[in-house]
Structure formats: structure tokens, C-alpha cells
Amino acid sequence: MNPAPRPPITLVLAAPRGFCAGVDRAIQIVERALERFGAPVYVRHEIVHNRFVVDSLAAKGAVFVDELDEVPPGAHVVFSAHGVPKSVPADAEARALSYLDATCPLVSKVHREAERHHREGRRIVLIGHAGHPEVIGTMGQLPAGAVLLIETVADVGHLSVTSDEPLAYITQTTLSVDDTAEIIAALRRRFPQIEGPKKEDICYATTNRQAAVKAIASDCEAVLVIGAPNSSNSLRLVEVAKRAGCKQALLVQRAADIDWTALEGIRSVGITAGASAPEVLVEEVIDAFRQRFDVSMREIETATESVQFKLPAALEIPAA
């Protein structure tokens, strides 16, 4: 007896997707530190927001901690890609810890912008999500009260600043491009003299992945975003897909998380991955579809990426 034919489905892959240069650098820092110094190497917070990545590094000898007081004196510790307040490296030095900073260089760029504006006497408005590690790290570059956090257009109207107070704005690097543009426009309407970055703070990878999702969303009955629920850029991809015309956009961490009943009767599914999700998880999801459907695939590429960031000098492999 022949098995029942599998229903056909088209998978539309968004490109670019998955790892960005900052995430790749951060993971390499942990792996290289383990090779150079041996296990354990401690990591303050998740190095990037992806459980698969964290578990893989833990299996190699990385130990993830919430705070530095969990790290033994003299140990090696890595700070996550999201950036940390200035108090964290100061605390590490006070406790005689050997630390490596895996902060994404594009986040560090925002930190330097904040410091420059503060030095030049401006109050800073940070567009970002309260409680996100990147926001905590950015606000922690300056004294308390120097940075005002806003999340929405409505927040602009509630800013308590005088009309003659010099202002500048900076942003979290993983925001919705469209939402942020609306907030910036509202800031400029209320504060025409507000200073902004010469080049936008939202990183190239966030921008490119959102553009790629827009390109596939309206042609797909559903879109799966592979990423973690605490990953800002992954959550934004879900929102962007819905805005671009896909009514069913779902976040999944692994293939095992797919709600197959929600996909019954659907014949076209878009697939992308947040900037901290490795390509192996995309392949895992595709394999899961192949077990249930007669799969055809196509990829829509909206940009090519060649960005690479250097590792800290202490971890560079000497030239032969």
C-alpha cells in the first residue's frame, strides 16, 4: 500500500537572514578564549539571545552568569554582545578579573555618540526598549539622568525638557526601522534643533533583515521567524512581516516549536532568522517541512553582506 502523497508547499527563504557580524564576533570571542585560556571561561549574561548558541558554548566550557559576583577571582570573563554599563568593567577590574568585551562595535559606536553629546552639553534621548540589555548598557555609559528613554511616539509628548535645552537622540540598534523613523519624526517636530547621528544607529543587519522580510511577506500565507523570545531583532521581524501583509507571522526557536496545526492548508511559508540565530536552525526547520510536505524552495535576496569585525587583539591569531 502506497503512502498518502504529501501536500505541496513552497518555502520562501529571506536573504539576508541569521547571524550578523557582531554576533559572529561575540561567539568567536568566547570560543577563542576557551582555546586560549581553557575552560571555564565565564560569560556575563547570554552572549547573544539564542538558547541553541548558549547551550553549544556551555558544552564547550563556557559558564554563563548573571552578575560578576558569581565569577571566581582571577577568572576570565566575557561581556555579552549587547554592551554593558561602565560600572561592569570597573567592577571586573576591582575584583582582579581578566575580561574581554564582546560588545558589538555598532553598539559601541552608539556609546561613543552618547559620550560625545554629553561632553558637548546635550541631554540625550534614547529610543529603545526598557529593560533590554543594550539599553541598560547604553544608559550606563553616562551619569544617572543624562539619558531619557522613550519607546513610542506618544512618549515624545511626555518628555520633560525645557524648550531651550540642547538635545540629541540616539537609538537602540535592533529596533523596527519604520517605527523608529516615526519616533524620530515626532522628536524633530517637537524639537527642531535636536541633534541626531550622522549615520543611523539601527544596524545594517537589522535593516537588511527587515527589508528582506518585507520582500517575502505579502507573497506568503505564513512567515516563520527563527529566533528567541528575548531577541529584539527577531521580535521586530515578526512585527514587520505582519505589517507587510502576512497575517500569520510566528516566532519559533526550533523546529520542535512549530505549531503544525496553525499551518494546515497553507501552501506558502516564508522563513527568516534573527541576527542571533544560526543557519543550522534554518536547515532544521526546512528538514521538518520536508518530513511533512512535498517541498519546493526559492530564495529572495535583497542585499548582500560582507561586514566583518576584528577580534580583540588579545585573541588574534598571530600571522604565520
N, C-alpha and C positions, 0 to 999 in steps of 0.2 A: 504494500500500500504506500503510495507516494505521499510525502508530507505536504500539508497545505502550502500553497505558494505564499511567500512573504509579501506583504503590501509594499508598493514602491514608495520611496521618499527621496527628496533631494535635500542634501545638506549644502548650505551656502556658507563658506568659510570667509570671515572678515580678515583682511590683512591691511595693516599690521595688527597683531594681537600678541598677548602674552608678555614675557619678560621685556623690560626696558633696560637701558644701560645702567641705571642706578641700582636696580635690583640685582642685576648680574654682578656688578662690582661688589655689592654688600655680601652676597653669597660667597664670592671668591675670597673676600677678606677673611671670612670665618674658616673656609676650607684651607686657605694658605696658612692662617695662624695655627690651625691644628697640625699641619705638616711641619711648620717651622718650630713650634713650641711644644707640641704633643698635647694629648688630652689630659685634663679637661681644659677647654677654653670657655670662659663664661660669656654669655651674651645678655645684655640688659634689654629686656622686652623681646618680643618676636623680631627677628632680624628683618623680616618682611611679613606682611599679613597673608600668610598662606600656611596652613597646617601641614600639608604634604612636605613643603620645604623645611619647616621647622623640625618635623619628625625625622626627615632624612639627615639633617645636620646633627640632631641629637644622637642618632645611631652612630655617627662618626666620632662622637665625643664632646659635642657642644652641650653646655649646660645653660638652660635659659632661666633667668631670674627676673624678679620684678624690680628689685632695688639693689644697690651696691652693697648694702649691709649683709647681703646673703653671699657675698664673694669673699673667700679667704684672703687675708693679707698676702701681698706679693704675687697674686694670681694674675693671669692675663684676662682681660675683659674687652668685649667689642660693644660699641654703641650702635643701635639699630639705624637703618637707612632713613628713618623719619626725622632724625635730628633730636638733640637733647638740649635742655636749658644749660646755661653756663655753669650753674651750680653743680652739674653732674661731673664734668671733668675736674672741677675744683675738688669735689669730694673724693674722686678717684686718686688724685694726687695726695690729698691729705691722708688717705689710707694706704699709700705706697702701692697702688695697683698699677700695673702696666696696661695701658689702654690703647685701643685702636678705634678710630672714629669712622664708622661706615656710613655716615650721613651722605645722602645723595648730593653731589655737587650742585645740582639745581636748587635743592633746599638751602644749601649753604649760601648760594647766591642771594636768596631772599633774606637770610640772616644778615648778610653784609649790607643789603639795601636798608634794612631796618636800622642798623647801627649808623649808617651814613645820615639818614633822615633825622635820627635822634641827635646826632652830633651837630647837625645844622639847625637844630631848634624846632623841628616839626613834631607835632603829635601824630601818631601813626594809627591808621585804621586798618585792621587786618580782616580781610574777608576769608572766612573759614568755618569749620565745624567745631563747636565747643567740645573739648574733651579728646579730640583726636591728637595722637602723639606728635604729629607735625606741628599743630597749632600750639601745643604746650611748649614744644621746643623753641618755636619762633618767638612766642611771647616771653620766654625765659632768657632771651638774649639781652633784654633791657630791664631797667628797674620797674617795679610794680606801678601800674598806672600810666606808663608811657605808651602802651598799646591798647587800643579799644577794639574789641572783637565784634563783628557783625556777621550775620548768617543770611539775611534776607533783605529784599528791597524795603520792606516795612521797617527794618532796623535802622535804615538810614535816617528816617524821620525822627527817631528817638535818640540820636546821638546828642549828647550833652556837651557841646563845644561852643565857644563864642565865635561870632562871625569873623573876627579878625585874627583868630588863632591859626598859625601856619599848620597846614595838614598835608599828609601824604598817605597813600594807600599801598598796601601790598596784599598778596593773596596766597592762600594755600596752593600747592602745586597740582593737586589732584581733583579740582572742582569741575563742575559742569561748565563748559565753555560758554554756552548760551546763558545760563543763569548768572554767571559772573559778569558777563557783558551788561546784563540788565542792572545789576547792582552798581557796577561802575558808572553806568549812565546816570543812575539816580544820585550817586555821590557827586558827579560833575554838575548836575542840575542844582543841587543844594549848595555845593562848594565849588564854584567855577575855578578857583585858584588852586585847587588841590593838586598835589604833585603825584605822578604815577611812575611806574618803572619804564625805562627806555624800551625794554622788551618785556612782553607779558610774562607773569610769573608762572602761569599754568604751563606745565612742562610739555615738551614736544610729544612725549609718548601718550600722555593723557589726551592731548589734542588729536593726535593721529588715530588713536583707538576709537574715540568718539566719532570722528569723521567716517571711519570705516564702518561702524555700526549704522550710522545714518544711511550709508550707501546700500546696505543689505536689508534694513528693517522693513521698508514698505513692500518688499517683494517676498517676505517670509510670513507664514502664518504664525510662527513662534520663533523666538530668539532665546538661546541658552547662553548665559554669561557664566563662564567658569571662573570662580573667584571666591574669596572668603567674605562672610557677612560683616567683618570689621574692616574690609578693604574699601576705602573711599572711592578709588578709581573704578573698582568693579561695580559698586552700587550706582555710580553715576552712569555706567554703561547700560544698566537696566533702565534707568530713567530716560536716557537718550533714545533707546530703542522704542520705548513706549511713545515718546513724543514724536518720533519719526514715522509713526503709523503702525507699529506692531502691537496689537492689543495684548498679546501674551508674551511677555519678556520675563524670564525666570533666572534667578541666580542659583547655581549649583556648585558645590565644592568638588564633588567627584561624580563619576558615572553612577555610582550607587545611590546618589541623591536624586536622580531624575524621577519625576512623577510621570510614569508612562501613561497613566490614565488621563492625565491632562493633555497628552499629545495624541489621543485617539482620533482618527480621522484626518489628522494633519498630514499634508504631503510636502511641505517645505519648511525646513528648520534652519535658521541662521545660527552660527556658532562663533563665539569670540571668547577671549580670555583676558582677564585683568592683567595689569602690568606686573603683578607678583605671582602669576600662575604659570607654571612651566608647560612647555608644549607636550610633555608626556601625558598630562591630564586631558589635553585636547584629543590626543590619539586614543586615550582610554574611552572617552565619550563616543568617538567615531566607531570604535570597535563594538561598543554596546549597541549602537544603532544597527550595525551590520548583523548582529545576532538576531535582531527582530524584524529587520526590513531589508528589502532589496534596494540598496543604497546607490544613488548617483551623487557625485560631488562636483562642485565648482567653487572657485575662489575668486573673490573680488578684492583687488588690491588698489588702495587709494593713495598710498605713499610707500616709499622705501626708506629704511632707516639704516644708518651706518655709524651712529654715535657710539663711542666707547670712552670710558673714563679710566684714568690711570689708578692703579692701586697705591696705597701709602708706600712711601719709599722703603719703609722697614720690611715690606713684604715683596718688593720687586725681586724677580729672579735675575741675578747678575748675568750679563752677556757672556757667552762662552768665549 
